[in-house]
C-alpha cells in the first residue's frame, strides 16, 4: 500500500509539473512585469502617446491599389465590348463596364471566348455591388464550353461586400461543379447571383484578369524562446535562411527566453523582430488603455534597441482581436497576423489579416511538406509558426528539433520553387508595400541606364576595361592570366581557357579605376564555360584595394552544371564572414543567362534570368567597387581539371549594363 501511495503521489506531481510548464509563459509575463526596471516599463500611456514616432500613420494608405500591384496581370476582359457577354441586360451607359441587376430571381452574364483561356494561379475581379445585404448567393463558373458538362465553380459571397471589391481568387478555391473539368480547356466564364424576395441589387463588372505569384514561405517564431537562438538560428543560417521572431518585450533576458545580445545577433543577420506586446496579455481581457500600452510599449522597446526594421508589425497574443483592438493595432502597426490556419494570397491587400499555419508537437514533417507543396503549386505565401524547439517535444507549444531540421532541409531542396522571406523582404519586393510611415520610396523610382557595353567593336573599350596579366597567385589555382586569352568577336567578349606547353592559360578583366560602382543595378548576359576544374566568376571588389567586402554575383563550379553560387563576403569584428547561397536549376551550360544584382543601402539582391534568387540586408557595403570577370582553372574549391575536361573553354559575355536610381540610392 505504501508503494502504491508513493507512486500515486509521484504521478500527481508529474501531471502538476506538466501543467505548470504548459502555462509557464502565460503567467510568467504577469509575474515579472513589476521586476523589469527598463525605461520602457516605467513609461505611462500618456508618455507613449507623446512619442509620435511610434505611430504608423494612416493604415489605409499602407498598400497601393491592386491595379498598381498587379501591373503584370493578364487581362481576360475589360468590358470595352460588353456585347460579347450574353444573359442579363447591360444597364451601363459607358464602355468598360457591365452593370446588371436582379429582383426576386437569378441574374447572370456569360461569355464564350475564342480558344482556351490561359489561366494562371489567380483570377482577379473588379466588382462593384449596390445592395449587397440583399444578395442570397453569388457564384462564378469557369466552364469548358456552354454545355455545362465540365466546369469549376466558386462561391463569391464570402469574398464580397458593399461597394467596390478587388477580389482575388486562387484556383485552389474552386470546386468541381460538374464532370471532369480541365483548367487548360476553360473557354467560358459565367457570373450569377440571386437576391432575396422583393429585393433588388446591382452588380457592375469592370475587369477580369489572371496572374501568377512567386510562392513564398516565412519561418516565424512566437514569444522569443531561447531555442529560437540555440536550435533554429544555427540550422537556418547554415541554409542561408532568415526567420521572424515575435518579441514579448518584458520577457527578454529571462530564463528560457532570448536575451538582447542574442536578439541583436539574429537581427544583424537579417532576422525580423516584430511586436508581440509588452507582457503577452489577452487584449480582449483588459481595458482599452492597457491594451494600447501593451502594443505601444513593446514597439518602443524594439525601436529603442535599434530593432527598427520590422517594429511596425504586430502579432496579437492568442490571436485575440476585435474591431476596437484592431483600431488600436492600426495606430502602431502596418500589419497584424491574427488568422489561424490560413495561407496568404499574393499580393497582400488585407495586411491586418495575415494568416499562418501553426506547427505543434502533433504536426508531422510530412504535413508541413504538403503545406509547402500547396504554396508552390498555387503561388501562395505560407507562414509556418513555431514556438519553441525541444527534443522530445512534450507540449503543444513545442516542436521536435530533428523534425524541424527535416522541414528546413525540404525548404532548401525546394529553393528554386519557393522563396523564404521575412516581412521586411516582402516590403522590399512590393509584395507587401511600404506603410505610410516608411521613408522607403525605392519601388517608385525607375532604373536609369548609366553605362553599358555590348562588345560590338573589334577590341575592348580601354576607357572601361583592364585586362589582367598574372601568374597563379591565390587559392592554389593553376592558370596564368594573359591578354591574348581575352578578345572581342561576333559581338561577345570572349575569355578563353586553354592548355598549352604544360601550362593552363586563361583570362580576366576588371573595371578598376575606370568604371566604379556604388549602389545600383548591374546586369550581365553570359554563357558559362564548364568542366572539372573550370571556375568562371563575376564579382565586385572594393576600389580601395581592401580584400573585403566582396560581392560574388556568380561563381560556377564547372563540374556542377545545375548549380551556381551567390556569395557576400564581409568583415565583422575583425573576422571574415560570408553569406553563401547555392542556387539550383536544370542546367546553366546550354544557353545564355542574365545574372544581376540590385545593391542599395538596405540590401543586396541577386537575380538569375529576372528571378530573385537570394538577398542579404545586413553589413551592406557603402564603398565604391569595381567589376571583375574571369575564369580560374583549378584551385581549392573547384579542384583541378581531369581527363574529361575539354579545352579550350570559352566564357562568352554578351553585354554588361549598369543602372542607377539616384545619386543617393
N, C-alpha and C positions, 0 to 999 in steps of 0.2 A: 504493500500500500504506500509506503514511504517513497519508493522509487517511482510509482505511478504519479504521486502528487508532485514530486520534483520535476518529472517530465512534463506534466501539465503546466507547471509554473514557467518552465523554460519556453514552452510553446507560446504561452501568452506573452512572454517578454519579447520573443522574436516577432510576433504579429504586431505588438505595440511599436517596436522599433521600426518595422517596415512602414507602418502608417506614418510614423513621425518623419521618416526620411522622405516619404512621398509628398508630404506637405511642407517640408522644411523651408523651401524657398518662399512660399507664400506668407508664412508667418515671420520668416527671417527679416523681411523688409520692414515690417512694423516694429519688431523687437528692437532694431538697431537704429531706427530713424533719429532718435534723440542723441545717439552717441556720435554721429558723424559731425565733425566740427568744421567741415569745409565751408568756405564763404558762401557757397551756393545755398546750403541748408539754412543759413541764417537770414536769407532774404525773404521778405514778405511778398505777397502777390502784388501789392502796390509798387514795390521796388521793381518787380519784373515787368509790370505794366509800363513803367517809365523807360524801360530799355526797349526802344523801338526797333533796334536791330534784330530782336528775336522774332518780330512779326514777319510773316511771309508775304504780306501784301494781298492783293486780290487773287484769291484762289481760282476764280473763274477765268482768269487770263493765263492760267498755267499752260494750257495747250493751245496750239494753233488750231485752226479749223481742220476738220478731217480732209477737206478738199486740199489744203496745203500739205498735210501729212501724206496723203495718198497721191502724190504727184505722178507716181509711176503706175497707177492703176490703168487697166484696160477697160474702156467704156464699152458696155454691151448695148446700151441705148440711152440717148439723152433727150428723147421725146421731141426732137425737132420735126419729126414726121409722125404725128400721133395717128394718122390714118393707117399705119401699119398694124395697129392694135385693134382687135375686134372685141365685141362684148358690150359692156355698158357704154352709154353715150359720153363723149368728151365734152365737158362743160367749160373747159378753159378757153379763154379768148386768145391769149398769147401763145406763141410757139415755145417749145422747150418745157412743156408742162402738159400732163394728162390728169384732169380732175374728174372724178366720177363719184356719184353719191348712191346711197342706199336707204330705202324706207321699207321696213317690215319684211324684207326678203334679201336674198343673196344678190350681191353685185360682183361682177368680175370683169377683168380685161385679160387678154391673152395675145401672144404673138408667136407665130412660126417663123423662125429665122432661116435664111438661106445657108444651108450647111450646118455643121455641128459647132456648138459654142465651145471655145477653148477655155473652159472654166478652170480657175486656179484654186488655191486653198480657201480664199474668202470671197464672199459676194457682199457688195456694198449697196445699200438702198438709201436714196434721199427721198424721204416720205414726209408729207405734212398732213396732219389729221385735225379735223374740226369736228368735235363731238365724240371724242374717244370713249368717254364713260358709257356711251350707249352702244358700243360695238360688243357683240357677244363672242365672235371669233374672227380671226384673220389668218389666212394661210397663203403661203407661196408654194407653187408647184414647179418643179423642173422636170420636163417630160421629154421622152424621145420623139414623140410626134403628137398629133391631135387625137389619136385613137384612145388615149388614156390607158393603154395596155401596160406600159412600163414608165413609172415616174417616181421621183423623190418628192417629199413634202416636208414643210417646216412650219410649226405654229409660230406666227409672228406676234401674237398678242402680248406675251410677256416682255417682248423687246421694244414695244411701242408706248407712247404716251401722247398727251395732248400737245399739239403744235408741231414744230419741226423735229424730225427724227433723222439722225445719221446712224443708220442701223448696220451693224456688221454681223454677218452670219458665217460661221465656219462650216465647211461641207460635212464635218462630223455631226453637226446638229440636225441634219436632215435624216428622216427615216424613210424606209421604202414604203410607198403608198400603194403600189400595185406592181405585180410582175417581178421581173429581174432587171431593173434599170442599170444602165452603164453610163458613168459620168462622161465618158468620151463620146457618147452618142446623143447627148442632150441637144435638142434643137428648138424647144418650145418653152416659154415661160408663161405662167398664169398666176395672177394675183386675185384673191377673192376675200370678201368679208361680208358679215351679216350683222344687222342692228337688231336691238330689242323691238318688240311690237310697238308701233306708234311712234318710234323714234327715227331720226334722220341724221346721218353722219356723212362727212365728205372726206375723201382721200385724194391727195394730189401727189402724183409721181413726177420727179424731176430727173432722176438718174438711176441707172443700174450699172454697176461696174464689177470687175473681178480683179484680184491681185494676189500675189504671194508675199510671204514674210519670212525673214530669217528665223528659224527655230532657235529659241533661247532657253537657258536654264540658269537659275540662281541657287546657290547653296547658302542657306540662311540659318543662322543660329540664334535662337531667342535666349535672353537673360544674361549672357556673358559668362557662362560656366567656364571653369578653368580648363576643362577638357577640350574646349574650342582651341585654346592655345597649345596645349600639350599633345593632343591627338590629331585634331582636324588640320590645324595650320601646317604642321610639317608634311603631312600627306599631300595636301593640296599644293603647297609650294613646290614639292617635287614634280608635280604635273603642271606647273605654271598656271594654277587656278587661284582665283581670288574669291573670297566669301563676303558675307554681310553678317554683322552682329547687332542684335537689338540690345542696347545697353540700358540697364536699370542703374541710374547714377548712384543711388545711395548704397548699392551693394559692391561697387568697385573696390577691390582690395580685401574684401572679407574672405574667410576660408571658403574654398571650393569655387571662388569666382576669380576672374582675371583681375590683375592689378593694372595701374595706369601704364607702367613700363611695358607690360605685355600687350595691352591695347595699342600703345604707340607703335610698337614693332610691327604689329599686323596692319595698322593704319598706314605706316610708311611703306609697307609692301603692296599697298593698293586695296586693302580691305576697306569696306564701308562700315562706319559705326553710326547707327541710327537710334532715334529716340524711342525708348520703351517705357518712359515715365520715370519719375523720381523714386518711387518705392513699390511699384507693381500693385497698386490698389485697383480694385474693380471700379472703374469710373462711374458706373451706374449706381454704386452703393454710397457715394459721397456727395457732398454739396457741390454746386457748380463752381464756386470759387476754389475749392480744394482740388477739384478735377483740373481746373485751369493751371493751378500751381504745379500739379504733378507733371503736366506737359511742358510748361514753361521752364521749370527748374532743371529738368533733365536736358532740355535744349541748351540752356545757358551753361550747364556743366560741360557739355560736349564742346561748345564754342570757346569756353574759357581755357580748355586744354588744347586747343588748336585742331580739334577733330571736326572741321567745318565742312568737309566735302559732302557729307550726306546728313548733316544735322537737321535739315528741314524735312526729314521723312519720319513718319511715326508709325509705331505698331501698338495698338490698344492692348493693354493687359487683358488676357482671357478673350480677346476679340470682342469685348463688350462695348458697344456704342449704341447711341440712338440719335435722333435728329439734333437734340441740344448738344450732345457731346461732339457730334460731327462738326457743328458750327465752331466750337472751341478749337478742334483739331485744325480746321481750315485757317485759323488765325496764325498758327505757328508751323504748319506743315504743308508741304506741297503734295505729299502722297500719304495714304493710310492703307494698311494691309489687314483688313478685318474679316475677310471672307474665307471660310474653311472649304476645303475640297473643291477647288476651282482652278482650272487653267486660265491664263490670261490671254485675251485676244490682242493682236497687234494690228495697228498701233494702239497704244493705251489712250483711251479718251474718257475714262472714268478713273482718274488717279486716286480718288478716295475710296475706291472699292477693289483694291488689288487682292487677288486670291492666292492661295497656297495649298500645297498638299503636305499634310503633317506626316512625318516619318516617326513612328513609335516603335516600341520593342516588339510589336506584333506585325510590323511591316517587313515582308521579306525583300531581299535584294532583287528578286525576280519581279516583284510588284513594281518596285521603283524603276527597273529597266523597262518595263512595259509603259510606265508613265513617260519615260524619256522617248521611247519609240513613238508614242502618241504625239508628243510635241514635235518630233522630227517629221512625221507623216503629215501633220496638219498646220505646220507653221505657227506653233503656239509658244508662249512664254511659260515655262514650268518653274515654279518656286518650290524648292524642297526645303521644308522647315524642320530643323532638328533642335533638340535642347542640349543634352549632354551625351557624350560618348563614353560608354563603360563596357567592361568585359568581366563578368556577364552583365547583360542589361536586364535588371530585375524589375524596374519601374517603367511605367508607360512613358515617362519623360526621358528615358534613357534609350540609347541605341548601341548595338554591338559594334565595337570598333573595327573588327575584322569585316563585318558586313558593310560598314562604311567604306572600307578600302576597296571592296568589290565594286561598289557603286562608282567611286572615283575612277577606278580602272576602266569601267564601262564608258564613262563620260569621255575619258581620254581616247578610248578606242573610236568613239563617235565624233571626235573633234572636228572632222571635216564636214559634219552634217548638222551639228548643234553647237552654238557658241555659249560658253559660260560667261555670265556678265554680273556685274554689281549694279546697283541703282545709278551710281554716277556714270558707269559705262553707258547706260541707257540714255541718260541726259546728254551725254556727249554725242550719241549717234542718232538723235532725233527720233528714237522710238518712243521714249518719254521726252518731252520738250521742256525747255527752261521755264522754271517758275518766274513769276514777275519779280521776285526778289533777287534773281540771279543776274549777274552782270555779264554772263557769257552770251555773246551775240555772234559767235563764230559761225553757227549754222546759216545765218542770214547773209554772209559775205561770200561772194563768188571768187573762185581761184582766178588769178591773173598770171598769164604766162610771163616769166622773167627772161628765160633763155632756153634754147633748145638746139640740138644738133641731130640732123637726120643722116649725116655721113654721105652726102650726095656728091662730094668732090672727089679728088684723086689722092688727097693726103689729109692727115689730121689737121684740124684748126689749131694752130700753135697758140692763139690767144686763149684757148680753152684747156688744152691738154698738155701734159708732160708724159713722156714715155720713159719708163724706168729701165736702167741698165744696172744689174746687180747679180752677184753670185749668191748662192744659198746663204741665208742669214738668220733663219728662225725656224723653230718647231721641227727641226730635223728634216726640212724639205729638201728636195733633190734638184729643183730646177734652177737654171741660170736665166735671168730675165735679160732680154736683148731687144734692141729696136726693131730688127728685121722680123721679129715674130708678131709685130703689130702692123696692120695695114688697112687701107680702105679699098674696098672693091664691091661692085654690084650693089651699092647703097648700104653697105654694112661696115661697121668697124669689126675687124676680124683679129682675134687673139688666138694664135696658133701654138699648140704644144706639140713638140716632136722629139724624137730620139735620134741622135747622130753622134758618131765618134765617141760612143760610150758615155754620152752626156745628154741629160734632159734639158731642153730649152723651152721657154715659154715667154709670155708677155704680160705686162702690167702697165696701166695708165692711171694718172691722177689729175685732179684739177687744182692741186695745191698752189696757192699764191696767184691763181688766175680766176677761178670761179668758186667762191666760198659760199657756203650755205649757213643760214641761221634761221631756223623755223621754215615752214612752208611745206610744199609737196614735191617729192622727187619721184619721177616715173621713168622706168627703163623697160623697153621691149627687147627681149633677147631669147636666143635659143642656146641651151646649155650643152657643153660637151659632157662626155660620160666615159665610164670605165674605171676599173680598180686603180686607185691612186690619183685620179683626176679630181681636182678640187677648185672649181670656179667659185668666185665670190664677188659680191657687190656690197660695198661698205663705206662708212663715213668715219674719218679720223679727225681729231682736233688740229686746227691750223697752228696752234701754239707749239706743236712738237711733243706734247704730252702723250703718254700711251693711252690714257683714258680721259673721257668716255669714248666708247666705240659703239656705233650702231651698225649691226650686220643686217643689211636688207635681205640678202640671200647668201647662204652658204650651202653648197651642194656636194654631197659625197657621191662621186660618180658611180659607185657600185650599188647605190640605193636609188634606183630611178623613180620610185614612187614617193620619195620623201625629201623635204628640204628643211633648212633651219633658219629661223629668225632669232637673233641674239642681241641683247643690250648689255654691254659691259660698263660698269661704273665703279667708282671708289667710295667706300663708306668707312669712316673711322680709320683711314689708312690701309684698309684691306680691299683687295679686288673682289668685286661681287658681280654676279651675272643673272639675267633673266633669259634663259634659253627656251625656245619653243620649236617643237618638231611638227611641221605641217605635212599631212599625207594626202595624196590624191592618186589617181590611176597611174599616170606617168608624166614626167617632166622633160623627157628627152625626145619626144616625137614631133614637137611643134614649138613655135614661139609662144612665150608667155609674157604678160605685163606684170612687172614687180614694182611696187611703190610703197612709199611711206608718207604719212602725214604727221608732221612734227610741230607741236605748239608748245606754249609754256606749260600747259596742263597735261599733255600726254604725247606719246608716240604710237601711231597705229600702223600696222603692216597690212598690205593688200596683195593678193595674187589674182590676176585677171578680174579686178574690180571687186573681189570678195574680201571683206576684212577677215584676217586670219589670226591676228594677235595684237595686243595692246599693253602698254605699261603707262602708269600715271604717277610714278614716284621717281625721285632722283633725276628728273628730266634735265638734260644739259642745256645751258644757255650760251655756250661758247660757239664761235664760228668753226665750221668743219668743212672738209673737202671730200670729194668723191674719189673712191679708189676701186678700180675694176681690174681683176687679174684671174689667172688660172695657175694655181700652185700644182706641183707634181710631187706626190709622196708626202711624208710627214707623219707626225704622231697620230693625228686623228684619221685621215683617210687611209693611211697605210701606203706602202709602195706599190707601183704597178706590178702586175703579174703577166703571165704569158697570154692571158685573154685580153689584155688591154691593147686596144687598137690605136696606132699612131699613123699619121698625125690626128689630133683632135682640135676642133675649131670652135671657139666661143664667139657667136655672132651677136652683135649688138645692133639692132635696127634703129633705135633712137634713144635719146636722153632728153627729158623735159623737166624744167624746174619752175614751179609756180609759187606765188605768194598771195596772201590775202591783204596784208597791210604791212607797213614798216614795223609795227609793234607786235603783229601776230596775236 
